[in-house]
Amino acid sequence: MVTRDAESLLKKYARQFRSLAVIGPRQSGKTTLVCKVFSRKPYVSLENPDERLFAVQDPRGFLSRFKSGAILDEVQRAPELFSYLQQILDRTNKDGLFILTGSNNFLLQSSISQSLAGRIGYIDLFPLSSSEINLFDKRPAELAEYIFYGGYPELFDKSRTPSIWYPSYIRTYIERDVKQLKNIENTVLFNRFIQLCAGRIGQQLNTAALSNECGIDVKTVNAWLSILQSSFIIYLLQPHFQNFNKRVVKTPKLYFSDTGVACSLLGIRKPQEISVSPFYGALTENFCINDLLKKKYNTAGSTSFFYWRDNKGVEIDLLLDTGKKLIPVEIKAAQTFNESFLKNMIYWNNISGNTGGILIYGGEHEYKRSDKIQLTSWKNLKSIKL
């Protein structure tokens, strides 16, 4: 297994907090990472029925086995542990004692906020970034291949076939993880709902349209969107409200946490289909924003991510807010630069009084223009400072 970018952050946090929570999608590499960094700690999976029963029925006895701490995997499966963990952490001055992992953000956050607030450090671990994928001997070569494969470690570590692996992953997710949050009886309809979401990548969220097409009410749409967010399948990119004397859109845009999952839901079965797909631009946008988000999470960056759009349809794909300045980012799948790619960015710079920005595109040539706009290849996303 390659060294994950988040490894140094994990070690740093283990010296700052009495306990750590590593959260992210199922199969994103959480267990592998924590077992590597904390190899001397005993490991217990709460997915194991015997261990989970012990933890639920006798949490004090369960935890008494681990005088020097432990790795507790999928800990949201036994929320009874958290109050007892609080007592242990309050009595210790040791840092990095218990390492908790979870793939269900809602259940984990709810339990932690009630019992362990102020005692625990959070690390979000998402699937592999493009720079991490590049550490493997067998890796994608073209942009469409990176999009198609996504970032789940097992695809590269064990050379899995995406068109076989992802449908199984999605089915397991629906049949296991979703039912932890909400007992959805009609899994066929829920799967249809996820597919409809995949067809809206990079678009403004329209709950009424999802309601009509899926045949469910808006309240159910919002509940199911919450499930998809809590289990790290989708995320919503919020709009930046600063209007610069123009009316702006205040509806979030929908993206998937992994483009391989999205491709599977869209029925894409091989990389060659992506470049001719009507979703090529949206998937490229999704891939690039994902990679930048992973860099932020892996380094505990403070930059906030937004998009901007006014009521005339002028849009900035990504607006990076560093706290000191706003950096507009446009994303294009085309391999050849065209001056028209910068139209919206130049417009936004003019009304905001900003200068510069970043164009990420499908080509390889990189340079900084006289107007301070940087042309950056999708292959070099790691170079963008956050």
Secondary structure, DSSP 8 states (H G I E B T S, - for coil): ----TTHHHHHHHHTT-SEEEEE-STTSSHHHHHHHHTTTS-EEETTSHHHHHHHHH-HHHHHHT-TT-EEEETGGG-TTHHHHHHHHHHT---SS-EEEEES-HHHHHHHHHHHTTTSEEEEE--S--HHHHTTSSS---SHHHHHHH-S-HHHHHS---HHHHHHHHHHHIIIIIHHHH---S-HHHHHHHHHHHHTTTTSB--HHHHHHHHT--HHHHHHHHHHHHHTTSEEEE-B----TTS-B----EEEES-HHHHHHHTT--SGGGTTTSTTHHHHHHHHHHHHHHHHHHHHT---EEEEEEBTTS-EEEEEEE-SS-EEEEEE---SS--GGGGHHHHHHHHHHT---EEEEESS---EE-TTSEEEEEGGGGGGS--
